[in-house]
Amino acid sequence: MTSAATVHQADTVDNAAATPDHPQPYRELGLKDDEYSRIREILGRRPTDAELAMYSVMWSEHCSYKSSKVHLAYFSETTTDAMRERMLAGIGENAGVVEIGDGWAVTFKVESHNHPSYVEPYQGAATGVGGIVRDIMAMGARPVAVADPLRFGPADAPDTRRVLPGVVAGVGGYGNSLGLPNIGGEVVFDAGYLGNPLVNALCVGAMRTEDLHLAFASGTGNKIILFGARTGLDGIGGVSVLASETFGEETGRKKLPSVQVGDPFTEKVLIECCLDLFHAGLVVGIQDLGGAGLSCATSELASAGDGGMHVDLDVVPLRASGMTPAEILSSESQERMCAVVRPQDVEAFMAVCRRWDVLATVIGEVTDGDRLVIDWHGETVVDVPPRTVAHDGPVYRRPVLRSESQDDLIADSPDLLPRPAAPSELRAEILRMAASPNLCSRAWVTDQYDRYVRGNTVGAQPADAGVLRIDERTGRGIAVATDCNSRFVALDPYAGAQLALAEAYRNVATSGAVPLAVTNCLNFGSPEDPHVMWQFQQAVRGLADGCAQLGIPVTGGNVSFYNQTGVRAILPTPVVGVLGVIDDVARRVPSGFRRDGDTVVLLGETYDEIGGSEWANVVHGHLGGRPPVVDLAAEERLAELLAAAAADGLLSGSHDLSDGGLAQALVESCLVGGRGATVELPALDPFVALFSESAARVLVTVDPDRADDLLGMAAEAGVPAHVLGTTGGDDLTITDIPGFSLDELHTAWEGTLPALFG
């Protein structure tokens, strides 16, 4: 085993200056030759092992956004002053924060934990939830809900059967233990995700506006306190290629997995401890320890502050013996936070931590210099300008090139696919679609989540949007939805990203809420592939332009690159989360057909738009042509109509039309609401009426005595409205098509996932 003294000598700044030609494994750590040269130029010497560890993790794609920065800047360029006025914190902070009225603010963000979840499904997904929850805590908010956009390979693939149960158990196990309701998300299956599932996690937090906290270290002499769990060897390499044995000699220790190991009960106590610290006014600045661990927390706090920082690694509480400085700085052990505290508040801070039995240690202080200095065993192992680590990393302008294969994809139109025409054929397709993996009930998944813990959940899956009460006195609440049809993005990244935005925006609107802000998780293949970078560039521009047109800001998000198996990239998947506000959750609109005798109305217009549709995917395994046309002005008119109708108490139910079109919306509305319906299709080709996935459409129900009021409001708003029929009975009857009993539909819709996953 390497002795402390040996590593101590090898890792010092003085030793690095004296041994400029000492070879270092920078390539193994993911650094390019020119990046390593730049580090040496910044420092005026070779880096120590600890410094190399910090730069390698902080300059990784995950932490530095080095391939995406030049494109993400477009979000700021397209954000207007009016959009900024809604934000208390935006891009660059741990999470975005928006005001929702009555002195309340909400913070929300979605991030990826894709690769760890493939390696170790349970812990990868669980710690993904834990990490995003701490981002919300770091803003000064109480986490109040989570959601989980998930994507897997084919539902019947052996690898999917390995990964999915563990991921779902991890999401549920961590979130349930924290006492956070899971109010939304998606489960999508596609061959494009085989070998590279996407596990995105969203968290929402609520706070009074005056409780906002930011991540910065200011005030010379202020103390740096590390609190929460001890630091161990688990998680090293979680955001880069860093592995524990890379530094120094072989230690003889058993190598622990690069996937972090979570403890939700420790995190639950940490949440309550943080809230008490905030309410007592004991925190100047705060940062969670997630990706890159202490390397990230110390460098980002110092970089965002008004001075330097000194840290003593000797006092960091460890749960493994013989850890090197590089390992301590790079560990991604979970359930840890780092706070900046005034000297006179340290004892009060410690008293709060003791009350919650949370381990807390002063590990350093803010200095009046401009360096981040870290000591170990009395000598300096890190002496760096913190901004060069945290914020001034490499910026790449990767080649952007639209591949000729895109033309072939678009030319492969679904118009030549055989379409069902006979009533019996249409009936069979409706039933087949309802039972397909992407359209069937998600109850097998969502029943493993506690959707109603804390008592403020007003709507959750299978509703279009999760609805949560924020203020118990006034009933003020929020609605959250995440969406992305990656097939649409593959066909047209610009339009596909806008369609993802439109669907999430529409889902929030169907609840009666007013869309207010956006977060995103941009999942793509390798940035070194010019076609992938073209997809990414187009998706970013499409999303930014769409938000500008709708007047809602992007408050933050996440980029996940290198999602591919070999040279095959995943389908481009820019997941969009939209948050809306509703003045009184008692007036939210539930999903489905809730009452007998209501009038069923289709809002919006239907066109022959089958490209990228679920019908083409399920029935023919086809992806090609063009996606539906995006009309954001129509989406905005529809959302305004839905909000006004909800506020007036006009709607008894609503459900957006998206995957599977009207046919699937009718099936789900019947099953979710427990009511049948008799409907007549619009004057279109029945196939188009049933399976088109045209955007800006919602199915609503209204008391027949007030149907004319709704139709009048729709006409005034410029929203097409078609009366389809009436709810009631135990069957779904569609024009000229043999009817479906609800029992038959229920068997088809509910049976698929249990049959696949047990």
matplotlib code that plots the C-alpha trace (Angstrom):
import matplotlib.pyplot as plt

x = [0.0, 1.3, 2.2, 0.8, 4.3, 5.1, 2.0, 2.5, 5.9, 4.7, 1.6, 2.9, 3.1, 6.8, 7.4, 5.5, 7.5, 10.7, 9.8, 8.4, 9.0, 7.2, 4.8, 1.1, -1.9, -3.8, -5.1, -6.5, -8.4, -10.0, -7.8, -6.5, -2.9, -3.7, -5.8, -3.0, -0.6, -3.1, -3.2, 0.6, 0.5, -2.1, -0.1, 3.4, 4.4, 3.0, -0.1, 0.1, -1.9, -4.6, -4.7, -4.8, -7.7, -9.6, -9.0, -9.8, -13.2, -14.1, -13.0, -15.0, -17.9, -20.3, -19.0, -17.6, -20.1, -17.1, -18.8, -22.2, -21.4, -21.2, -24.7, -26.3, -25.4, -28.3, -30.7, -29.5, -29.5, -33.2, -34.4, -36.1, -36.2, -39.9, -38.9, -36.1, -38.4, -40.0, -36.7, -35.0, -32.3, -31.5, -28.9, -25.7, -27.2, -27.8, -31.5, -33.8, -36.1, -39.3, -41.9, -45.4, -47.2, -48.2, -44.5, -43.9, -41.1, -40.5, -37.2, -37.0, -34.5, -33.9, -30.6, -29.3, -27.8, -27.7, -24.4, -24.4, -27.9, -26.8, -23.8, -25.7, -29.5, -30.7, -27.9, -27.6, -31.2, -31.4, -28.4, -29.7, -32.8, -30.6, -28.4, -31.2, -32.8, -29.6, -29.5, -33.0, -31.9, -28.9, -31.3, -32.8, -36.0, -37.8, -37.9, -41.6, -41.8, -39.9, -40.5, -38.6, -38.4, -37.0, -36.1, -35.1, -34.4, -37.1, -39.5, -38.9, -35.0, -33.1, -31.0, -34.2, -35.4, -32.1, -32.1, -35.7, -36.7, -33.6, -34.0, -37.7, -36.9, -34.1, -36.2, -39.0, -36.8, -34.9, -37.9, -40.3, -37.7, -37.3, -41.1, -41.3, -44.2, -43.4, -45.9, -44.8, -42.3, -42.3, -41.4, -40.4, -39.1, -37.1, -34.3, -32.3, -31.7, -30.6, -27.3, -27.7, -30.9, -31.8, -32.5, -33.4, -34.6, -36.5, -37.1, -39.3, -38.8, -40.8, -39.7, -40.6, -38.9, -36.7, -35.3, -33.3, -29.7, -26.9, -23.6, -20.8, -18.0, -17.7, -16.5, -12.8, -12.6, -15.9, -15.7, -16.2, -18.2, -18.6, -21.7, -23.6, -22.2, -18.5, -16.4, -15.5, -14.2, -17.5, -18.4, -14.9, -15.1, -18.8, -18.6, -15.3, -13.0, -11.4, -10.7, -9.4, -6.2, -5.1, -3.3, -0.1, 0.8, -1.4, -3.0, -4.2, -7.7, -10.7, -11.8, -15.2, -17.7, -17.7, -21.5, -22.3, -24.1, -27.0, -28.6, -32.0, -32.4, -29.2, -30.5, -33.9, -32.2, -29.9, -32.9, -34.4, -31.0, -30.5, -34.0, -33.3, -30.0, -31.6, -34.4, -31.9, -30.0, -26.7, -25.7, -23.9, -23.5, -24.1, -23.3, -24.2, -21.6, -22.6, -20.6, -16.9, -17.5, -15.3, -13.4, -16.6, -17.9, -14.7, -13.8, -17.3, -17.9, -14.5, -14.9, -18.3, -17.1, -15.1, -11.9, -9.9, -10.3, -8.1, -9.1, -7.4, -8.1, -6.8, -10.0, -12.4, -14.3, -13.6, -15.1, -12.1, -8.5, -5.5, -7.4, -5.2, -5.9, -6.9, -9.4, -10.9, -11.3, -12.9, -15.1, -18.8, -20.0, -23.6, -25.6, -23.0, -23.2, -20.7, -21.7, -20.0, -20.7, -19.7, -17.2, -19.7, -22.4, -20.2, -21.3, -25.0, -24.5, -22.9, -25.7, -28.3, -26.3, -25.9, -29.7, -30.2, -27.3, -25.6, -21.8, -20.3, -16.7, -15.0, -12.6, -11.4, -12.1, -12.5, -9.3, -8.5, -6.5, -7.5, -6.3, -7.9, -5.2, -5.7, -3.3, -2.8, -0.5, 0.8, 1.9, 0.1, -1.3, -3.5, -2.8, -4.9, -6.9, -10.4, -12.1, -9.7, -11.0, -14.7, -15.7, -12.9, -12.4, -12.0, -14.6, -14.9, -16.5, -17.1, -17.7, -21.5, -22.6, -26.0, -25.5, -26.8, -28.5, -31.0, -32.3, -32.8, -34.7, -37.0, -37.5, -38.7, -42.2, -44.9, -47.4, -46.8, -47.4, -50.6, -53.3, -56.3, -59.6, -62.2, -63.9, -62.6, -59.1, -59.3, -60.7, -57.8, -55.2, -56.8, -56.6, -53.0, -51.9, -53.4, -51.5, -48.2, -45.3, -45.2, -48.9, -50.0, -50.6, -47.6, -49.2, -46.7, -44.1, -45.9, -47.5, -44.0, -43.8, -45.6, -47.4, -49.4, -47.1, -47.2, -50.8, -50.4, -50.5, -53.6, -52.8, -50.2, -49.8, -51.7, -52.7, -51.1, -49.3, -48.4, -50.3, -49.1, -50.5, -47.9, -49.8, -52.3, -54.0, -54.8, -54.7, -52.0, -50.2, -48.1, -48.3, -45.2, -44.9, -41.9, -42.0, -40.0, -40.9, -37.4, -38.6, -39.8, -36.4, -34.6, -36.7, -36.3, -34.2, -35.4, -39.1, -38.8, -37.5, -40.3, -42.8, -41.4, -41.8, -45.3, -46.4, -45.1, -46.6, -49.9, -49.9, -49.5, -52.3, -54.7, -54.6, -55.8, -52.4, -50.6, -47.2, -44.5, -40.9, -38.9, -36.0, -34.4, -32.2, -30.5, -29.5, -27.4, -24.7, -21.0, -20.2, -17.3, -19.8, -20.6, -24.1, -24.8, -23.6, -25.9, -28.8, -27.8, -27.4, -30.8, -32.5, -31.1, -32.1, -35.6, -36.2, -34.8, -36.8, -39.9, -39.6, -39.1, -42.2, -44.2, -42.7, -41.5, -37.8, -35.4, -34.3, -31.6, -31.0, -28.4, -26.5, -25.7, -23.4, -21.7, -25.0, -24.3, -23.4, -20.3, -20.7, -24.5, -25.9, -29.2, -32.2, -31.6, -33.7, -34.0, -36.4, -38.3, -39.9, -42.5, -43.7, -47.0, -48.9, -52.6, -54.2, -56.3, -55.7, -59.4, -60.1, -57.6, -59.0, -58.7, -57.9, -60.4, -64.1, -65.3, -69.1, -71.9, -73.7, -70.9, -70.3, -67.0, -65.2, -62.0, -60.1, -57.7, -57.4, -56.3, -54.2, -52.7, -49.5, -48.2, -44.4, -42.7, -46.0, -46.6, -48.8, -45.9, -43.6, -45.9, -47.5, -44.7, -41.5, -41.1, -39.3, -39.2, -40.9, -41.6, -43.0, -46.2, -46.1, -45.4, -47.8, -46.8, -49.3, -52.0, -50.6, -50.6, -54.3, -55.2, -53.4, -55.1, -58.5, -57.9, -56.8, -59.9, -62.2, -60.7, -60.9, -64.6, -65.2, -66.3, -64.4, -65.0, -62.1, -59.3, -56.6, -54.0, -53.6, -50.1, -48.6, -51.3, -53.5, -57.3, -57.7, -55.3, -56.7, -60.2, -59.1, -57.1, -59.9, -62.4, -60.1, -58.7, -62.1, -64.0, -66.6, -67.4, -68.3, -70.1, -68.3, -68.5, -65.2, -64.6, -65.2, -61.8, -60.4, -61.1, -57.5, -56.2, -58.8, -57.8, -54.0, -52.7, -50.4, -51.1, -50.1, -52.1, -55.1, -56.9, -59.9, -62.2, -65.6, -68.1, -71.7, -74.1, -75.8, -72.6, -71.3, -72.3, -70.3, -67.2, -67.8, -68.2, -65.0, -63.2, -64.4, -63.4, -60.0, -59.5, -59.4, -61.2, -63.7, -65.5, -68.3, -67.6, -70.2, -71.2, -69.7, -71.4, -71.9, -69.5, -68.3, -66.3, -68.2, -66.6, -68.4, -68.9, -66.3, -67.5, -67.5, -65.1, -66.1, -64.1, -63.1, -61.6, -59.7, -58.6, -57.2, -55.2, -54.0, -53.1, -51.6, -48.5, -45.9, -46.8, -46.4, -43.0, -41.6, -43.5]
y = [0.0, 3.5, 5.3, 8.7, 10.1, 8.9, 10.3, 13.4, 14.0, 13.2, 15.4, 18.7, 21.9, 22.3, 18.8, 19.5, 22.6, 20.6, 17.7, 19.3, 16.2, 13.7, 11.8, 12.1, 10.0, 13.0, 11.1, 8.3, 11.0, 12.3, 15.3, 16.1, 17.0, 20.7, 20.8, 19.4, 21.9, 24.7, 23.6, 23.7, 27.2, 28.4, 27.1, 27.8, 24.3, 20.8, 20.1, 18.1, 14.8, 16.5, 19.5, 17.1, 15.4, 18.6, 19.9, 16.5, 16.2, 19.9, 20.1, 17.0, 17.4, 16.7, 19.6, 22.2, 22.1, 22.6, 21.4, 23.0, 26.4, 28.2, 26.9, 27.3, 31.0, 31.3, 30.9, 34.1, 35.9, 35.1, 35.8, 39.2, 41.6, 40.7, 37.0, 37.8, 39.7, 36.4, 34.8, 35.2, 32.9, 31.4, 29.7, 29.2, 28.6, 25.2, 25.5, 28.1, 30.1, 31.9, 33.9, 32.4, 35.1, 35.8, 35.9, 32.4, 31.2, 27.8, 26.3, 23.4, 21.6, 18.3, 16.5, 13.2, 10.2, 8.0, 6.2, 5.3, 3.9, 1.6, 0.3, 0.0, 0.6, 0.9, 3.1, 5.1, 6.1, 6.5, 8.9, 10.7, 11.6, 12.5, 14.8, 16.8, 17.1, 18.6, 21.1, 22.3, 22.4, 24.6, 27.3, 27.6, 25.7, 22.7, 19.9, 19.2, 16.8, 14.8, 13.4, 10.9, 11.1, 7.6, 6.0, 2.4, 0.0, -2.2, -3.4, -7.0, -6.8, -8.8, -5.7, -3.6, -6.3, -6.0, -2.2, -1.0, -2.8, -1.6, 2.0, 2.1, 0.6, 3.2, 6.2, 4.9, 3.7, 7.0, 9.4, 7.4, 7.3, 11.1, 11.5, 13.3, 12.6, 11.5, 13.5, 13.0, 11.9, 9.5, 5.9, 5.5, 2.4, 2.5, 0.5, 3.7, 3.5, -0.1, -0.1, 3.5, 4.2, 7.8, 8.3, 12.0, 13.3, 16.4, 18.0, 21.0, 23.0, 25.8, 28.7, 32.2, 34.7, 36.1, 32.6, 32.4, 31.3, 31.2, 29.4, 31.8, 32.3, 35.9, 37.7, 37.3, 35.1, 33.4, 29.7, 26.8, 24.0, 20.6, 18.8, 15.6, 12.2, 11.2, 11.1, 7.7, 5.9, 5.3, 7.5, 8.3, 8.5, 9.1, 12.1, 11.4, 8.5, 9.1, 5.9, 5.6, 3.6, 6.1, 8.3, 7.1, 3.5, 0.5, 0.9, -2.7, -1.5, -3.1, -0.7, 0.6, 1.3, 4.6, 4.8, 6.6, 4.8, 6.7, 6.8, 8.6, 8.6, 10.6, 13.0, 13.4, 14.5, 16.8, 18.5, 19.3, 20.5, 22.8, 24.3, 25.1, 26.6, 28.8, 29.9, 30.8, 33.0, 31.1, 30.6, 33.1, 30.8, 27.1, 24.4, 20.8, 18.1, 16.2, 15.6, 16.2, 16.4, 18.7, 19.7, 21.3, 22.7, 24.5, 25.8, 27.0, 28.7, 30.4, 31.3, 32.9, 34.8, 37.9, 36.4, 33.2, 30.1, 28.0, 24.3, 21.7, 18.2, 16.7, 17.5, 16.2, 13.3, 10.1, 6.6, 4.9, 4.8, 6.0, 8.2, 10.4, 14.1, 13.3, 10.7, 13.0, 15.9, 13.6, 11.5, 11.8, 10.3, 11.4, 13.4, 16.2, 20.0, 22.8, 26.1, 29.5, 30.7, 33.9, 33.2, 34.4, 32.0, 28.8, 27.6, 28.2, 26.4, 23.4, 23.4, 23.0, 20.2, 18.5, 18.7, 16.8, 14.5, 15.8, 15.6, 19.1, 20.1, 23.5, 22.6, 26.1, 29.8, 32.5, 34.4, 37.9, 36.5, 35.1, 31.5, 28.2, 26.7, 23.2, 21.7, 18.2, 17.0, 20.6, 21.1, 22.6, 20.1, 22.5, 26.2, 27.3, 30.2, 28.8, 30.3, 28.4, 25.2, 26.0, 28.4, 29.1, 25.6, 24.7, 25.9, 23.9, 24.9, 21.4, 20.9, 21.1, 19.3, 18.0, 14.5, 13.4, 10.6, 13.3, 13.7, 10.0, 10.0, 12.7, 11.2, 7.9, 9.2, 7.2, 8.1, 4.8, 2.7, 0.6, 2.2, 0.4, 1.4, -1.2, -0.6, -4.0, -3.0, 0.3, -1.4, -3.8, -1.0, 1.0, -2.1, -2.9, 0.6, 0.8, -2.3, -1.2, -0.5, 3.2, 3.8, 1.2, 2.0, 3.0, 1.9, -1.0, 1.8, 4.6, 2.3, 1.8, 5.5, 7.4, 10.0, 11.5, 11.7, 15.1, 15.5, 18.3, 16.3, 17.3, 15.5, 12.9, 10.2, 9.2, 12.9, 15.0, 17.1, 16.8, 19.4, 20.3, 22.7, 25.1, 27.4, 25.6, 28.8, 30.2, 27.0, 28.5, 25.7, 24.6, 22.1, 20.4, 18.3, 16.8, 15.7, 14.8, 12.8, 11.9, 10.5, 14.0, 15.4, 12.8, 13.9, 17.6, 18.7, 22.3, 21.5, 18.4, 20.5, 22.9, 20.1, 18.8, 22.3, 22.5, 19.2, 20.0, 23.5, 22.0, 19.3, 22.0, 24.0, 21.0, 21.2, 24.8, 26.2, 29.1, 28.0, 30.1, 28.7, 26.0, 23.6, 21.1, 18.0, 17.7, 14.1, 13.5, 11.3, 12.2, 15.9, 14.8, 13.6, 16.6, 15.4, 15.0, 18.6, 19.7, 18.0, 19.7, 23.1, 22.9, 21.6, 24.4, 27.1, 25.5, 25.4, 28.9, 30.5, 28.6, 29.9, 33.4, 33.2, 31.9, 34.4, 31.9, 31.7, 28.8, 28.9, 26.2, 22.6, 20.0, 18.6, 14.9, 14.0, 10.7, 8.8, 6.1, 2.4, 2.1, 4.5, 4.4, 7.5, 7.5, 9.3, 13.0, 13.6, 17.2, 16.6, 19.7, 20.5, 23.2, 24.7, 26.5, 28.3, 27.9, 30.4, 27.7, 24.0, 23.4, 24.6, 22.4, 20.3, 16.5, 14.0, 11.7, 11.4, 11.9, 12.2, 10.7, 12.9, 15.4, 16.8, 15.7, 18.5, 18.3, 21.6, 22.2, 21.1, 17.7, 17.3, 14.3, 14.1, 10.6, 11.2, 10.0, 8.9, 6.1, 4.3, 4.2, 3.0, 0.3, -1.1, -0.7, -0.1, 3.0, 6.3, 8.8, 11.8, 15.0, 15.6, 17.5, 21.2, 23.4, 26.3, 27.9, 30.7, 28.1, 26.5, 29.8, 30.5, 27.0, 27.4, 30.8, 29.3, 26.3, 28.6, 30.8, 27.9, 26.3, 29.5, 29.7, 26.1, 25.2, 22.0, 18.7, 16.9, 17.3, 15.3, 16.4, 14.7, 13.5, 10.0, 7.8, 10.7, 10.9, 7.2, 6.9, 10.0, 8.5, 5.2, 6.8, 9.3, 6.4, 4.3, 7.1, 8.6, 5.2, 6.3, 5.2, 7.5, 7.7, 9.9, 10.8, 11.5, 14.8, 14.9, 13.4, 10.2, 8.0, 6.8, 10.4, 11.5, 8.6, 8.4, 11.7, 13.4, 17.0, 19.3, 22.0, 19.7, 18.8, 16.7, 18.3, 17.6, 20.1, 20.1, 20.0, 23.1, 25.0, 23.6, 26.7, 28.8, 26.8, 26.9, 30.7, 31.1, 28.9, 30.9, 34.2, 32.8, 31.6, 27.9, 25.4, 23.3, 20.1, 18.5, 14.8, 13.2, 12.3, 10.5, 7.6, 3.9, 1.0, 1.1, 3.3, 3.7, 5.4, 6.2, 3.0, 1.1, -1.9, -0.8, -1.5, -2.5, -0.8, -4.2, -5.1, -1.8, -2.1, -5.6, -4.4, -1.2, -2.6, -5.9, -5.1, -4.0, -6.6, -9.3, -8.0, -7.2, -9.4]
z = [0.0, -0.8, 2.4, 3.2, 3.3, -0.2, -1.8, 0.3, -1.3, -4.8, -4.8, -3.6, -5.7, -4.9, -6.2, -9.4, -10.0, -9.4, -11.7, -14.9, -17.0, -14.7, -16.9, -16.1, -17.2, -18.6, -21.7, -19.5, -17.6, -20.8, -21.4, -24.9, -25.5, -26.1, -22.9, -20.8, -22.4, -21.5, -17.9, -17.8, -19.3, -16.8, -13.8, -15.2, -14.3, -14.6, -12.4, -9.3, -9.3, -7.3, -9.7, -12.7, -11.1, -10.6, -14.1, -15.7, -14.1, -14.3, -17.9, -18.8, -21.2, -18.3, -16.2, -18.6, -21.5, -23.7, -26.9, -26.2, -24.8, -28.1, -29.0, -25.6, -25.7, -28.1, -25.2, -23.6, -27.0, -27.5, -23.9, -23.8, -20.8, -20.3, -20.0, -17.6, -15.3, -14.3, -13.2, -9.9, -11.0, -14.5, -16.6, -14.8, -11.3, -9.8, -10.9, -12.4, -10.1, -11.1, -9.1, -9.1, -7.0, -3.4, -2.4, -3.6, -5.9, -7.5, -8.6, -11.0, -13.2, -15.0, -15.4, -16.8, -15.2, -18.3, -18.3, -14.5, -14.9, -17.6, -15.6, -12.3, -12.9, -9.3, -7.9, -11.1, -11.1, -7.4, -7.2, -10.3, -8.1, -5.2, -7.2, -8.7, -5.3, -3.9, -6.8, -5.7, -2.0, -3.0, -4.1, -0.7, -1.5, 0.0, -2.7, -3.2, -6.1, -8.6, -12.1, -14.3, -18.1, -19.0, -22.3, -23.0, -25.9, -27.3, -24.5, -25.3, -25.5, -22.9, -22.0, -21.4, -19.1, -17.2, -17.0, -16.7, -13.4, -11.6, -12.9, -11.9, -8.5, -8.0, -8.9, -6.6, -3.8, -3.4, -4.1, -1.9, 1.0, 0.7, 0.9, -2.4, -4.7, -8.3, -10.3, -13.9, -16.6, -19.5, -20.4, -24.0, -25.8, -29.0, -30.6, -30.7, -27.0, -26.9, -24.9, -23.9, -21.9, -20.9, -17.2, -16.7, -13.3, -12.6, -9.2, -8.2, -5.1, -3.4, -1.3, -0.3, -2.6, 0.2, 0.9, -2.4, -2.0, -4.6, -5.0, -4.2, -1.7, -0.5, 2.6, 3.5, 6.6, 6.1, 6.8, 4.4, 6.0, 4.5, 5.9, 5.3, 4.5, 4.7, 1.6, 0.2, -2.8, -4.4, -7.3, -8.4, -12.2, -12.2, -14.6, -16.4, -17.0, -13.7, -11.8, -8.3, -9.1, -11.8, -9.2, -7.5, -7.0, -6.6, -3.2, -2.7, -2.0, -3.7, -6.5, -5.8, -8.6, -10.4, -9.9, -6.7, -3.8, -2.4, 1.0, 0.8, 4.6, 5.0, 2.3, 3.9, 7.2, 5.1, 3.5, 6.9, 8.2, 5.2, 5.6, 9.3, 8.4, 5.7, 8.0, 10.7, 8.3, 8.8, 5.2, 2.9, 0.0, -0.7, -3.2, -3.4, -4.1, -7.2, -10.3, -9.6, -5.9, -3.9, -7.0, -8.3, -5.0, -4.0, -7.5, -8.3, -5.0, -5.2, -8.9, -8.3, -5.2, -4.6, -3.3, -3.1, -0.9, 1.3, 2.1, 4.3, 3.0, 6.2, 8.1, 5.4, 7.1, 5.2, 5.2, 3.5, 4.8, 2.8, 0.3, -1.8, -2.3, -5.9, -4.7, -2.0, -4.5, -7.2, -5.0, -5.9, -2.6, -2.2, 0.3, 0.8, 0.8, 1.1, 2.8, 3.2, 6.8, 8.7, 11.6, 14.2, 12.9, 12.8, 16.3, 15.5, 12.2, 14.0, 16.6, 13.9, 12.3, 15.7, 16.2, 13.0, 13.6, 10.4, 10.4, 9.7, 9.5, 8.8, 6.0, 5.0, 4.6, 2.1, 1.5, 0.1, -2.8, -6.1, -5.8, -4.6, -2.4, -0.9, 1.6, 2.7, 5.5, 5.9, 2.3, -0.7, -3.3, -5.2, -6.1, -9.0, -10.3, -9.4, -12.5, -14.8, -13.2, -12.9, -15.7, -18.1, -19.4, -23.1, -25.6, -28.8, -32.0, -33.2, -37.0, -37.7, -40.8, -41.9, -43.2, -46.6, -44.7, -43.5, -47.0, -47.4, -44.1, -45.2, -48.6, -47.0, -46.7, -44.8, -47.4, -49.3, -46.2, -46.4, -44.4, -42.8, -44.4, -43.5, -40.1, -38.9, -39.8, -38.1, -35.0, -35.0, -35.3, -32.5, -30.2, -31.3, -30.7, -27.3, -26.2, -27.8, -25.4, -26.0, -25.6, -23.0, -19.4, -17.3, -14.1, -13.7, -13.4, -11.7, -9.0, -7.7, -7.0, -4.2, -6.1, -3.2, -0.2, 1.6, 0.6, -1.9, -5.1, -7.0, -10.3, -11.3, -13.9, -15.9, -16.0, -18.8, -16.2, -12.6, -10.5, -7.0, -4.4, -3.2, -0.9, 1.3, 2.3, -1.2, -3.2, -5.5, -7.3, -10.2, -13.1, -14.6, -17.7, -19.6, -23.2, -26.3, -29.4, -30.5, -33.8, -34.7, -33.7, -35.8, -38.8, -38.2, -35.1, -35.2, -35.6, -33.4, -30.5, -30.9, -31.0, -27.7, -26.3, -27.7, -26.2, -22.7, -22.9, -24.0, -21.3, -18.7, -20.3, -20.3, -16.5, -16.5, -15.6, -17.4, -18.8, -17.2, -17.6, -19.3, -18.3, -20.6, -20.7, -24.1, -24.7, -27.9, -29.3, -29.7, -30.2, -32.3, -35.0, -37.2, -37.9, -34.1, -33.6, -36.4, -34.6, -31.4, -32.9, -34.7, -31.6, -29.4, -31.9, -32.3, -28.6, -28.0, -30.9, -29.7, -26.2, -27.5, -29.5, -26.6, -24.2, -21.6, -20.6, -20.5, -16.8, -17.1, -18.0, -18.8, -21.8, -22.0, -24.9, -25.9, -25.7, -28.2, -28.6, -30.7, -33.6, -33.4, -31.7, -29.8, -31.4, -30.6, -27.4, -26.1, -23.2, -22.4, -19.1, -18.7, -15.5, -15.2, -12.4, -11.5, -9.1, -7.4, -7.8, -7.0, -10.5, -12.2, -15.0, -14.5, -17.3, -18.9, -19.2, -15.6, -16.0, -18.0, -20.5, -21.1, -24.6, -26.1, -28.1, -30.1, -30.0, -32.9, -36.5, -37.8, -40.9, -42.7, -40.7, -40.1, -40.4, -37.3, -35.8, -33.4, -35.9, -38.4, -35.7, -34.2, -37.3, -39.8, -37.8, -40.0, -39.4, -42.2, -43.9, -42.1, -38.6, -38.0, -38.7, -35.7, -35.1, -31.8, -32.3, -32.4, -29.3, -27.5, -28.5, -27.3, -24.0, -23.4, -24.1, -21.8, -18.9, -19.4, -19.6, -16.5, -14.5, -15.5, -14.3, -17.8, -18.4, -16.7, -18.3, -20.9, -22.6, -25.1, -28.5, -29.1, -29.6, -31.2, -32.2, -31.5, -31.3, -28.3, -26.7, -26.8, -25.4, -22.6, -21.8, -21.4, -19.3, -17.0, -16.4, -16.3, -18.8, -22.3, -25.1, -28.5, -31.0, -34.6, -36.4, -38.1, -41.8, -42.8, -44.0, -40.9, -40.7, -40.7, -38.2, -35.8, -36.2, -37.3, -34.8, -35.7, -32.9, -31.1, -30.3, -27.1, -26.3, -23.7, -22.1, -21.0, -19.6, -22.5, -21.2, -21.5, -24.7, -26.6, -24.2, -24.9, -28.6, -28.4, -26.4, -28.9, -31.9, -30.2, -29.4, -33.0, -32.0, -34.2, -32.3, -33.4, -31.3, -31.5, -29.3, -25.7, -22.8, -20.9, -20.9, -20.8, -24.4, -26.8, -30.0, -33.0, -36.3, -38.3, -36.3, -34.2, -30.6, -27.8, -24.3, -21.6, -20.3, -23.7, -23.8, -20.3, -20.9, -23.9, -22.3, -18.9, -19.7, -21.7, -19.2, -16.5, -19.2, -20.2, -16.8, -14.3]

ax = plt.figure().add_subplot(projection="3d")
ax.plot(x, y, z, "-o")
ax.set_aspect("equal")
plt.show()
